[in-house]
Amino acid sequence: MRPLGSVHDIPVGEGRAYAVDGEMVAVFRLRDGSLRATSAVCPHKGGPLADGQIDLRQVVCPLHLNAWDLTTGCSLSGQPEVTVYPVRLDGDQILLGE
């Protein structure tokens, strides 16, 4: 598990991007308090997925409105899938990985 920082760094309903081993990972704090993590780069045109709109199920890229399932990484709009990472809380610390 890799610590990324405090969950309080991510407002509820938003995402933040983290550099992890040469990759950009987006961590989302959902409105129900759960966390999800995906690749932070949209495969369509490289948009910043951490800045996208989220709900309890999907993230929508802010550039071209393509959407991905936050649990599976599958595209909901005909684009390539994004990588999904295991993420959890330990106290108030975000931990990425298994």
VONULUM-910198 format. One line per field, with one value per atom (N, C-alpha, C, CB): residue number from 0; residue in one letter; atom name; y, x, z. Coordinates in nm, 3 decimals, padded with zeros to 5 digits. Each point is the difference from the previous one (the first is absolute). Glycine has a CB too. Layout:
% VONULUM-910198
num	(NUM / ...)
residu	(A / ...)
atome	(CA / ...)
py	(Y / ...)
px	(X / ...)
pz	(Z / ...)
This chain:
% VONULUM-910198
num	(0 / 0 / 0 / 0 / 1 / 1 / 1 / 1 / 2 / 2 / 2 / 2 / 3 / 3 / 3 / 3 / 4 / 4 / 4 / 4 / 5 / 5 / 5 / 5 / 6 / 6 / 6 / 6 / 7 / 7 / 7 / 7 / 8 / 8 / 8 / 8 / 9 / 9 / 9 / 9 / 10 / 10 / 10 / 10 / 11 / 11 / 11 / 11 / 12 / 12 / 12 / 12 / 13 / 13 / 13 / 13 / 14 / 14 / 14 / 14 / 15 / 15 / 15 / 15 / 16 / 16 / 16 / 16 / 17 / 17 / 17 / 17 / 18 / 18 / 18 / 18 / 19 / 19 / 19 / 19 / 20 / 20 / 20 / 20 / 21 / 21 / 21 / 21 / 22 / 22 / 22 / 22 / 23 / 23 / 23 / 23 / 24 / 24 / 24 / 24 / 25 / 25 / 25 / 25 / 26 / 26 / 26 / 26 / 27 / 27 / 27 / 27 / 28 / 28 / 28 / 28 / 29 / 29 / 29 / 29 / 30 / 30 / 30 / 30 / 31 / 31 / 31 / 31 / 32 / 32 / 32 / 32 / 33 / 33 / 33 / 33 / 34 / 34 / 34 / 34 / 35 / 35 / 35 / 35 / 36 / 36 / 36 / 36 / 37 / 37 / 37 / 37 / 38 / 38 / 38 / 38 / 39 / 39 / 39 / 39 / 40 / 40 / 40 / 40 / 41 / 41 / 41 / 41 / 42 / 42 / 42 / 42 / 43 / 43 / 43 / 43 / 44 / 44 / 44 / 44 / 45 / 45 / 45 / 45 / 46 / 46 / 46 / 46 / 47 / 47 / 47 / 47 / 48 / 48 / 48 / 48 / 49 / 49 / 49 / 49 / 50 / 50 / 50 / 50 / 51 / 51 / 51 / 51 / 52 / 52 / 52 / 52 / 53 / 53 / 53 / 53 / 54 / 54 / 54 / 54 / 55 / 55 / 55 / 55 / 56 / 56 / 56 / 56 / 57 / 57 / 57 / 57 / 58 / 58 / 58 / 58 / 59 / 59 / 59 / 59 / 60 / 60 / 60 / 60 / 61 / 61 / 61 / 61 / 62 / 62 / 62 / 62 / 63 / 63 / 63 / 63 / 64 / 64 / 64 / 64 / 65 / 65 / 65 / 65 / 66 / 66 / 66 / 66 / 67 / 67 / 67 / 67 / 68 / 68 / 68 / 68 / 69 / 69 / 69 / 69 / 70 / 70 / 70 / 70 / 71 / 71 / 71 / 71 / 72 / 72 / 72 / 72 / 73 / 73 / 73 / 73 / 74 / 74 / 74 / 74 / 75 / 75 / 75 / 75 / 76 / 76 / 76 / 76 / 77 / 77 / 77 / 77 / 78 / 78 / 78 / 78 / 79 / 79 / 79 / 79 / 80 / 80 / 80 / 80 / 81 / 81 / 81 / 81 / 82 / 82 / 82 / 82 / 83 / 83 / 83 / 83 / 84 / 84 / 84 / 84 / 85 / 85 / 85 / 85 / 86 / 86 / 86 / 86 / 87 / 87 / 87 / 87 / 88 / 88 / 88 / 88 / 89 / 89 / 89 / 89 / 90 / 90 / 90 / 90 / 91 / 91 / 91 / 91 / 92 / 92 / 92 / 92 / 93 / 93 / 93 / 93 / 94 / 94 / 94 / 94 / 95 / 95 / 95 / 95 / 96 / 96 / 96 / 96 / 97 / 97 / 97 / 97)
residu	(M / M / M / M / R / R / R / R / P / P / P / P / L / L / L / L / G / G / G / G / S / S / S / S / V / V / V / V / H / H / H / H / D / D / D / D / I / I / I / I / P / P / P / P / V / V / V / V / G / G / G / G / E / E / E / E / G / G / G / G / R / R / R / R / A / A / A / A / Y / Y / Y / Y / A / A / A / A / V / V / V / V / D / D / D / D / G / G / G / G / E / E / E / E / M / M / M / M / V / V / V / V / A / A / A / A / V / V / V / V / F / F / F / F / R / R / R / R / L / L / L / L / R / R / R / R / D / D / D / D / G / G / G / G / S / S / S / S / L / L / L / L / R / R / R / R / A / A / A / A / T / T / T / T / S / S / S / S / A / A / A / A / V / V / V / V / C / C / C / C / P / P / P / P / H / H / H / H / K / K / K / K / G / G / G / G / G / G / G / G / P / P / P / P / L / L / L / L / A / A / A / A / D / D / D / D / G / G / G / G / Q / Q / Q / Q / I / I / I / I / D / D / D / D / L / L / L / L / R / R / R / R / Q / Q / Q / Q / V / V / V / V / V / V / V / V / C / C / C / C / P / P / P / P / L / L / L / L / H / H / H / H / L / L / L / L / N / N / N / N / A / A / A / A / W / W / W / W / D / D / D / D / L / L / L / L / T / T / T / T / T / T / T / T / G / G / G / G / C / C / C / C / S / S / S / S / L / L / L / L / S / S / S / S / G / G / G / G / Q / Q / Q / Q / P / P / P / P / E / E / E / E / V / V / V / V / T / T / T / T / V / V / V / V / Y / Y / Y / Y / P / P / P / P / V / V / V / V / R / R / R / R / L / L / L / L / D / D / D / D / G / G / G / G / D / D / D / D / Q / Q / Q / Q / I / I / I / I / L / L / L / L / L / L / L / L / G / G / G / G / E / E / E / E)
atome	(N / CA / C / CB / N / CA / C / CB / N / CA / C / CB / N / CA / C / CB / N / CA / C / CB / N / CA / C / CB / N / CA / C / CB / N / CA / C / CB / N / CA / C / CB / N / CA / C / CB / N / CA / C / CB / N / CA / C / CB / N / CA / C / CB / N / CA / C / CB / N / CA / C / CB / N / CA / C / CB / N / CA / C / CB / N / CA / C / CB / N / CA / C / CB / N / CA / C / CB / N / CA / C / CB / N / CA / C / CB / N / CA / C / CB / N / CA / C / CB / N / CA / C / CB / N / CA / C / CB / N / CA / C / CB / N / CA / C / CB / N / CA / C / CB / N / CA / C / CB / N / CA / C / CB / N / CA / C / CB / N / CA / C / CB / N / CA / C / CB / N / CA / C / CB / N / CA / C / CB / N / CA / C / CB / N / CA / C / CB / N / CA / C / CB / N / CA / C / CB / N / CA / C / CB / N / CA / C / CB / N / CA / C / CB / N / CA / C / CB / N / CA / C / CB / N / CA / C / CB / N / CA / C / CB / N / CA / C / CB / N / CA / C / CB / N / CA / C / CB / N / CA / C / CB / N / CA / C / CB / N / CA / C / CB / N / CA / C / CB / N / CA / C / CB / N / CA / C / CB / N / CA / C / CB / N / CA / C / CB / N / CA / C / CB / N / CA / C / CB / N / CA / C / CB / N / CA / C / CB / N / CA / C / CB / N / CA / C / CB / N / CA / C / CB / N / CA / C / CB / N / CA / C / CB / N / CA / C / CB / N / CA / C / CB / N / CA / C / CB / N / CA / C / CB / N / CA / C / CB / N / CA / C / CB / N / CA / C / CB / N / CA / C / CB / N / CA / C / CB / N / CA / C / CB / N / CA / C / CB / N / CA / C / CB / N / CA / C / CB / N / CA / C / CB / N / CA / C / CB / N / CA / C / CB / N / CA / C / CB / N / CA / C / CB / N / CA / C / CB / N / CA / C / CB / N / CA / C / CB / N / CA / C / CB / N / CA / C / CB / N / CA / C / CB / N / CA / C / CB / N / CA / C / CB / N / CA / C / CB / N / CA / C / CB / N / CA / C / CB / N / CA / C / CB / N / CA / C / CB)
py	(-00.118 / 00.118 / 00.124 / -00.124 / 00.220 / 00.124 / 00.115 / -00.085 / 00.155 / 00.113 / 00.120 / -00.080 / 00.143 / 00.116 / 00.131 / -00.150 / 00.145 / 00.121 / -00.011 / 00.133 / -00.023 / 00.004 / 00.004 / 00.115 / -00.187 / 00.005 / 00.141 / -00.242 / 00.321 / 00.136 / 00.093 / -00.039 / -00.008 / 00.078 / -00.005 / -00.047 / -00.044 / -00.015 / 00.035 / -00.181 / 00.292 / 00.030 / -00.109 / 00.247 / -00.269 / -00.097 / 00.038 / -00.046 / -00.052 / 00.024 / 00.046 / 00.055 / -00.062 / 00.044 / -00.105 / 00.239 / -00.212 / -00.087 / 00.080 / -00.155 / 00.086 / 00.059 / -00.096 / 00.129 / -00.074 / -00.082 / -00.013 / 00.074 / -00.193 / -00.030 / -00.068 / -00.023 / 00.057 / -00.069 / -00.123 / 00.217 / -00.334 / -00.125 / -00.085 / 00.009 / -00.026 / -00.085 / 00.033 / -00.179 / 00.306 / 00.043 / 00.005 / -00.094 / 00.060 / 00.006 / 00.107 / -00.246 / 00.304 / 00.092 / -00.076 / 00.201 / -00.196 / -00.071 / 00.103 / -00.206 / 00.193 / 00.086 / -00.074 / 00.115 / -00.048 / -00.056 / 00.087 / -00.092 / 00.026 / 00.069 / -00.031 / -00.010 / 00.114 / -00.015 / 00.018 / 00.084 / -00.195 / 00.002 / 00.058 / -00.199 / 00.238 / 00.063 / -00.093 / 00.144 / -00.275 / -00.094 / -00.025 / -00.107 / 00.177 / -00.013 / -00.102 / 00.067 / -00.149 / -00.101 / 00.064 / -00.175 / 00.101 / 00.044 / -00.091 / 00.093 / -00.036 / -00.075 / 00.059 / -00.053 / -00.028 / 00.047 / -00.056 / 00.015 / 00.073 / -00.038 / 00.071 / -00.036 / 00.000 / 00.079 / 00.144 / -00.200 / 00.296 / 00.141 / 00.062 / 00.016 / -00.093 / 00.054 / -00.064 / 00.042 / 00.040 / -00.049 / -00.061 / 00.175 / -00.299 / -00.062 / 00.064 / -00.209 / 00.291 / 00.062 / 00.110 / -00.053 / 00.157 / 00.111 / 00.046 / 00.071 / -00.156 / 00.033 / 00.096 / -00.038 / 00.050 / 00.091 / -00.041 / 00.047 / 00.050 / -00.024 / -00.062 / 00.193 / -00.325 / -00.065 / 00.040 / -00.190 / 00.223 / 00.041 / 00.126 / -00.103 / 00.181 / 00.121 / -00.024 / 00.130 / -00.256 / -00.032 / 00.000 / -00.134 / 00.133 / -00.010 / -00.147 / 00.202 / -00.225 / -00.136 / -00.012 / -00.032 / -00.091 / -00.036 / -00.129 / 00.113 / -00.192 / -00.123 / -00.111 / 00.062 / -00.040 / -00.107 / 00.036 / -00.075 / 00.201 / 00.032 / 00.131 / -00.124 / 00.138 / 00.127 / 00.043 / -00.056 / 00.186 / 00.058 / 00.095 / -00.022 / -00.003 / 00.084 / 00.143 / -00.200 / 00.300 / 00.138 / 00.053 / 00.034 / -00.102 / 00.053 / -00.037 / -00.014 / -00.114 / -00.044 / -00.083 / 00.004 / -00.006 / -00.063 / -00.151 / 00.213 / -00.279 / -00.145 / -00.047 / -00.009 / -00.110 / -00.048 / -00.140 / 00.142 / -00.170 / -00.131 / -00.042 / 00.044 / -00.174 / -00.058 / 00.005 / -00.152 / 00.204 / 00.017 / -00.132 / 00.226 / -00.328 / -00.128 / -00.092 / 00.023 / -00.023 / -00.094 / 00.066 / -00.131 / 00.263 / 00.069 / -00.009 / -00.047 / -00.024 / -00.015 / 00.132 / -00.242 / 00.269 / 00.121 / -00.012 / 00.040 / 00.070 / 00.008 / 00.079 / -00.015 / 00.049 / 00.084 / -00.044 / 00.188 / -00.316 / -00.053 / 00.027 / 00.025 / 00.014 / 00.026 / -00.119 / 00.249 / -00.253 / -00.106 / 00.010 / -00.001 / -00.111 / 00.002 / 00.069 / -00.212 / 00.252 / 00.057 / -00.102 / 00.239 / -00.229 / -00.087 / 00.039 / -00.034 / -00.066 / 00.021 / -00.055 / -00.015 / 00.088 / -00.038 / -00.027 / 00.136 / -00.235 / -00.018 / 00.117 / -00.252 / 00.303 / 00.113 / -00.018 / 00.154 / -00.111 / -00.011 / 00.103 / -00.246 / 00.260 / 00.089 / -00.079 / 00.163 / -00.105 / -00.049 / 00.121 / -00.184 / 00.193 / 00.123 / 00.107 / -00.063 / 00.170 / 00.103 / -00.002 / 00.141 / -00.242 / -00.010 / -00.084 / 00.026 / 00.025 / -00.072 / -00.096 / 00.193 / -00.320 / -00.102 / -00.057 / -00.056 / 00.056 / -00.051 / -00.132 / 00.233 / -00.330 / -00.130 / -00.107 / 00.114 / -00.234 / -00.113 / -00.031 / -00.092)
px	(00.085 / -00.085 / 00.089 / -00.185 / 00.146 / 00.076 / -00.085 / 00.127 / -00.078 / -00.075 / 00.006 / 00.050 / -00.166 / -00.006 / -00.022 / -00.089 / 00.034 / -00.028 / -00.133 / 00.133 / -00.176 / -00.123 / -00.123 / 00.123 / -00.227 / -00.127 / -00.057 / -00.043 / 00.080 / -00.051 / 00.055 / -00.022 / 00.122 / 00.053 / -00.093 / 00.232 / -00.329 / -00.095 / -00.139 / 00.143 / -00.202 / -00.137 / -00.097 / 00.054 / -00.158 / -00.103 / -00.059 / -00.053 / 00.043 / -00.054 / 00.103 / -00.211 / 00.340 / 00.106 / 00.109 / -00.050 / 00.146 / 00.116 / 00.128 / -00.138 / 00.248 / 00.133 / 00.094 / -00.044 / 00.143 / 00.097 / 00.128 / -00.096 / 00.153 / 00.124 / 00.096 / -00.122 / 00.250 / 00.104 / 00.043 / 00.079 / -00.092 / 00.033 / 00.084 / -00.212 / 00.339 / 00.089 / -00.006 / -00.030 / 00.034 / 00.002 / -00.135 / 00.222 / -00.328 / -00.136 / -00.079 / 00.008 / -00.107 / -00.090 / -00.127 / 00.095 / -00.130 / -00.116 / -00.097 / 00.138 / -00.265 / -00.105 / -00.069 / -00.034 / 00.023 / -00.073 / -00.124 / 00.212 / -00.327 / -00.127 / -00.061 / -00.037 / -00.013 / -00.071 / -00.148 / 00.198 / -00.270 / -00.140 / -00.088 / 00.041 / -00.160 / -00.091 / -00.044 / -00.078 / 00.092 / -00.032 / 00.120 / -00.169 / 00.281 / 00.120 / 00.100 / -00.139 / 00.100 / 00.092 / 00.101 / -00.179 / 00.284 / 00.105 / 00.004 / 00.133 / -00.095 / 00.029 / 00.127 / -00.248 / 00.323 / 00.123 / 00.008 / 00.117 / -00.085 / 00.016 / 00.122 / -00.250 / 00.285 / 00.098 / -00.050 / 00.072 / 00.019 / -00.040 / -00.004 / 00.099 / -00.061 / 00.010 / -00.106 / 00.247 / -00.331 / -00.102 / 00.066 / -00.163 / 00.126 / 00.062 / -00.043 / 00.010 / -00.113 / -00.048 / 00.094 / -00.234 / 00.257 / 00.087 / 00.089 / -00.173 / 00.191 / 00.091 / -00.058 / 00.181 / -00.312 / -00.064 / 00.023 / -00.171 / 00.156 / 00.025 / -00.122 / 00.161 / -00.166 / -00.117 / -00.023 / 00.038 / 00.066 / -00.018 / -00.085 / 00.221 / -00.228 / -00.081 / -00.141 / 00.209 / -00.240 / -00.130 / -00.112 / 00.118 / -00.239 / -00.119 / -00.019 / -00.107 / 00.072 / -00.021 / -00.135 / 00.248 / -00.297 / -00.112 / 00.043 / -00.181 / 00.089 / 00.039 / 00.044 / -00.158 / 00.145 / 00.026 / 00.101 / -00.228 / 00.237 / 00.081 / 00.075 / -00.163 / 00.265 / 00.071 / -00.018 / 00.172 / -00.194 / -00.018 / 00.116 / -00.254 / 00.329 / 00.114 / -00.046 / 00.119 / -00.049 / -00.042 / 00.023 / 00.048 / 00.032 / 00.029 / -00.107 / 00.240 / -00.276 / -00.090 / -00.118 / 00.196 / -00.217 / -00.116 / -00.009 / -00.115 / 00.229 / 00.002 / -00.008 / 00.136 / -00.194 / -00.023 / 00.055 / -00.204 / 00.248 / 00.052 / -00.061 / 00.214 / -00.236 / -00.046 / 00.115 / -00.166 / 00.142 / 00.104 / 00.043 / -00.090 / 00.008 / 00.034 / 00.074 / -00.200 / 00.159 / 00.059 / 00.098 / -00.208 / 00.197 / 00.082 / -00.055 / 00.194 / -00.305 / -00.060 / -00.059 / -00.050 / 00.067 / -00.055 / -00.151 / 00.215 / -00.283 / -00.145 / -00.032 / -00.035 / 00.141 / -00.020 / 00.085 / -00.053 / 00.090 / 00.068 / 00.148 / -00.211 / 00.276 / 00.144 / 00.074 / -00.042 / 00.174 / 00.075 / -00.021 / 00.172 / -00.158 / -00.018 / 00.118 / -00.135 / 00.114 / 00.107 / 00.037 / -00.080 / 00.203 / 00.047 / -00.067 / 00.221 / -00.263 / -00.058 / 00.100 / -00.241 / 00.262 / 00.095 / -00.073 / 00.180 / -00.134 / -00.056 / 00.040 / 00.006 / -00.100 / 00.026 / -00.085 / 00.053 / 00.001 / -00.074 / 00.051 / -00.040 / -00.031 / 00.040 / 00.058 / -00.177 / 00.279 / 00.053 / -00.001 / 00.148 / -00.252 / -00.022 / -00.043 / 00.172 / -00.093 / -00.033 / 00.099 / -00.100 / 00.187 / 00.100 / -00.049 / 00.178 / -00.158 / -00.034 / 00.113 / -00.140 / 00.106 / 00.099 / -00.036 / 00.043 / 00.053 / -00.020 / 00.072 / -00.022 / -00.043 / 00.062 / -00.063 / 00.213 / -00.161 / -00.058 / 00.082 / -00.092)
pz	(00.000 / 00.000 / 00.000 / 00.122 / -00.201 / -00.009 / 00.057 / -00.205 / 00.309 / 00.053 / -00.095 / 00.234 / -00.255 / -00.089 / 00.074 / -00.174 / 00.294 / 00.076 / 00.072 / -00.164 / 00.219 / 00.077 / -00.089 / 00.182 / -00.143 / -00.072 / 00.004 / 00.056 / 00.044 / 00.013 / -00.108 / 00.246 / -00.321 / -00.114 / -00.120 / 00.080 / -00.077 / -00.111 / 00.052 / -00.112 / 00.067 / 00.042 / -00.047 / -00.008 / 00.085 / -00.037 / -00.135 / 00.244 / -00.335 / -00.133 / -00.101 / 00.110 / -00.074 / -00.092 / -00.010 / 00.056 / -00.144 / -00.018 / 00.005 / -00.136 / 00.156 / -00.003 / -00.072 / 00.215 / -00.283 / -00.072 / 00.083 / -00.222 / 00.219 / 00.071 / -00.097 / 00.222 / -00.212 / -00.077 / 00.079 / -00.109 / 00.048 / 00.067 / -00.095 / 00.140 / -00.108 / -00.080 / -00.148 / 00.168 / -00.201 / -00.139 / -00.068 / -00.008 / 00.079 / -00.053 / 00.075 / -00.064 / -00.003 / 00.067 / 00.037 / -00.127 / 00.255 / 00.053 / 00.056 / 00.053 / -00.089 / 00.054 / 00.114 / -00.226 / 00.341 / 00.113 / 00.020 / 00.111 / -00.104 / 00.014 / 00.137 / -00.250 / 00.316 / 00.126 / -00.029 / 00.138 / -00.141 / -00.039 / 00.111 / -00.147 / 00.111 / 00.095 / 00.113 / -00.185 / 00.165 / 00.108 / 00.091 / -00.150 / 00.124 / 00.082 / -00.050 / 00.186 / -00.285 / -00.052 / -00.096 / 00.024 / -00.052 / -00.092 / -00.122 / 00.193 / -00.306 / -00.122 / -00.059 / -00.044 / -00.029 / -00.065 / -00.141 / 00.223 / -00.318 / -00.140 / -00.057 / -00.026 / -00.095 / -00.073 / -00.003 / -00.143 / 00.155 / 00.003 / -00.139 / 00.226 / -00.328 / -00.135 / -00.089 / 00.031 / -00.091 / -00.091 / -00.123 / 00.082 / -00.119 / -00.117 / -00.133 / 00.130 / -00.129 / -00.123 / -00.047 / 00.068 / 00.015 / -00.039 / 00.115 / -00.165 / 00.267 / 00.109 / 00.103 / -00.157 / 00.161 / 00.095 / 00.145 / -00.172 / 00.264 / 00.143 / 00.069 / 00.000 / 00.008 / 00.059 / 00.146 / -00.156 / 00.230 / 00.140 / 00.011 / 00.055 / -00.162 / -00.002 / -00.054 / -00.030 / -00.003 / -00.057 / 00.102 / -00.168 / 00.117 / 00.084 / 00.039 / -00.113 / 00.241 / 00.046 / 00.070 / 00.025 / -00.023 / 00.086 / 00.068 / -00.150 / 00.198 / 00.069 / -00.095 / 00.178 / -00.309 / -00.096 / -00.107 / 00.043 / -00.084 / -00.117 / 00.015 / -00.137 / 00.052 / -00.016 / -00.145 / 00.183 / -00.202 / -00.133 / -00.026 / 00.013 / -00.121 / -00.036 / -00.026 / -00.096 / 00.151 / -00.020 / -00.141 / 00.238 / -00.319 / -00.134 / -00.103 / 00.056 / -00.064 / -00.107 / 00.050 / -00.151 / 00.282 / 00.063 / -00.019 / -00.034 / 00.010 / 00.001 / 00.144 / -00.215 / 00.237 / 00.136 / 00.020 / 00.012 / 00.114 / 00.039 / 00.132 / -00.122 / 00.135 / 00.125 / 00.101 / -00.123 / 00.241 / 00.101 / 00.063 / 00.044 / -00.052 / 00.061 / -00.096 / 00.145 / -00.272 / -00.097 / -00.096 / 00.017 / -00.037 / -00.099 / -00.141 / 00.143 / -00.161 / -00.132 / -00.047 / 00.048 / -00.176 / -00.059 / -00.013 / -00.125 / 00.152 / -00.018 / -00.126 / 00.249 / -00.327 / -00.118 / -00.119 / 00.153 / -00.157 / -00.117 / -00.009 / -00.109 / 00.217 / 00.001 / 00.062 / 00.017 / -00.028 / 00.070 / 00.150 / -00.184 / 00.252 / 00.145 / 00.068 / -00.013 / 00.139 / 00.081 / 00.108 / -00.044 / 00.092 / 00.107 / 00.131 / -00.118 / 00.194 / 00.133 / 00.101 / -00.087 / 00.195 / 00.104 / 00.131 / -00.113 / 00.190 / 00.133 / 00.089 / -00.027 / 00.105 / 00.089 / 00.126 / -00.196 / 00.309 / 00.126 / 00.098 / -00.039 / 00.148 / 00.107 / 00.116 / -00.068 / 00.130 / 00.127 / 00.092 / -00.107 / 00.191 / 00.076 / -00.099 / 00.178 / -00.188 / -00.100 / -00.117 / 00.182 / -00.187 / -00.105 / -00.117 / 00.172 / -00.295 / -00.122 / -00.032 / -00.086 / 00.066 / -00.037 / -00.136 / 00.243 / -00.334 / -00.135 / -00.014 / -00.092 / 00.029 / -00.024 / 00.087 / -00.062 / 00.047 / 00.074 / 00.122 / -00.209)
